Amino acid sequence: MKHKNIPLNERIIFALDVDSKEKAEKWVDLLGNHINFYKVGMQLFMAGWFPAIEMITKRGHKVMVDLKIFGAETS
């Protein structure tokens, strides 16, 4: 198995589990260049829509959008 050379600041994906674009922006500003990869979940996406994602990418960071619409079945 080959190991990929993943930059240190991309080894952690920071979950922006907040309820507003403004709160997400504060986290992205606070973390600066220490974190380069962010997860936007349903809560932030519904609060900020695509401008929340654009705010992150315009700063040169990567984004994973995790929009789970249906939960797992429970018995």
Sequence and secondary structure as in RCSB ss.txt:
>XXXX:A:sequence
MKHKNIPLNERIIFALDVDSKEKAEKWVDLLGNHINFYKVGMQLFMAGWFPAIEMITKRGHKVMVDLKIFGAETS
>XXXX:A:secstr
       GGGSSEEEE  SSHHHHHHHHHHHTTT  EEEEEHHHHHHHHHHHHHHHHTTT EEEEE   S     
